[in-house]
Amino acid sequence: SYTPRNPYPTPSSYPTTPSLVFENPAIFEKLGTDALFFIFYYSQGTYQQYLAARELKKQSWRYHKKYMTWFQRHEEPKVTTEDYE
C-alpha cells in the first residue's frame, strides 16, 4: 500500500495515491527534460525514478555517480569499456 513520504493533512478532494498513468513507460517519452529531472530527483528509489533516468539516457544524458549530477556529451566517446567511456 502507498504511504506518502511527507504526510500532510490535505483536503479530501486531493488525490491520495499517485496516478497510475506514471506506471506507463510511454508517458515518460512525452515529458520534457525539466519534468524528467524533477521526477529523477524528487522520486528517489521509485520505479518512476528509474523510468525518468532511462528516458534521460535515451536523450544522451549521462549520470555521474561521483558528482551525483547529469551531464550531456558534446561528442560520442572514442573508446568505451566496462569501466569508462
C-alpha positions in Angstrom: 0.0 0.0 0.0 1.1 3.5 -0.7 2.4 5.7 2.1 3.2 9.3 1.3 6.7 10.4 2.3 5.7 13.7 3.8 2.1 13.1 5.0 0.4 16.4 5.5 -3.3 16.9 6.1 -4.9 17.8 2.7 -8.5 18.3 1.6 -10.4 15.2 0.6 -10.5 16.4 -3.0 -6.8 15.9 -3.4 -5.6 12.5 -4.7 -4.3 10.2 -2.0 -2.3 7.9 -4.3 -0.1 8.6 -7.3 -1.8 8.4 -10.7 -1.4 5.0 -12.5 -0.5 6.9 -15.7 3.0 7.2 -14.3 3.4 3.5 -14.3 3.4 3.5 -18.1 6.9 4.0 -19.6 5.4 5.5 -22.8 4.4 8.6 -20.8 8.0 9.4 -19.9 8.8 9.7 -23.7 6.4 12.6 -23.9 7.8 14.5 -20.9 10.2 17.4 -21.2 13.7 17.4 -19.8 12.8 19.5 -16.8 10.0 17.2 -15.8 12.3 14.2 -16.1 14.9 15.8 -13.9 12.2 16.7 -11.3 11.0 13.1 -11.3 14.5 11.8 -11.0 15.5 13.9 -8.0 12.1 14.0 -6.2 11.0 10.4 -6.6 14.1 8.7 -5.3 14.0 4.9 -5.0 10.9 4.5 -7.1 10.0 2.9 -10.4 9.3 6.4 -11.7 12.9 7.5 -11.0 14.1 4.5 -13.0 11.8 5.4 -15.9 13.0 9.1 -15.8 16.6 8.0 -15.8 16.1 5.6 -18.6 14.5 8.4 -20.7 17.2 10.9 -19.9 19.8 8.3 -21.0 17.9 7.9 -24.3 18.2 11.7 -24.8 22.1 11.4 -24.4 22.2 12.5 -20.8 24.6 10.6 -18.5 24.6 10.4 -14.7 28.0 10.8 -12.9 27.9 8.8 -9.7 30.8 10.7 -8.1 29.4 14.2 -8.7 25.8 13.0 -8.5 24.6 15.0 -11.4 23.7 14.7 -15.1 25.9 15.7 -18.0 25.4 15.8 -21.7 28.2 15.0 -24.1 29.4 17.3 -26.9 30.5 14.2 -28.9 30.4 10.4 -28.6 33.4 8.7 -26.8 36.2 7.3 -28.9 36.7 4.3 -26.6 34.0 2.5 -24.5 34.8 -0.2 -21.9 33.0 -1.6 -18.8 34.9 0.9 -16.6 34.8 4.1 -18.6 33.8 5.8 -21.8 
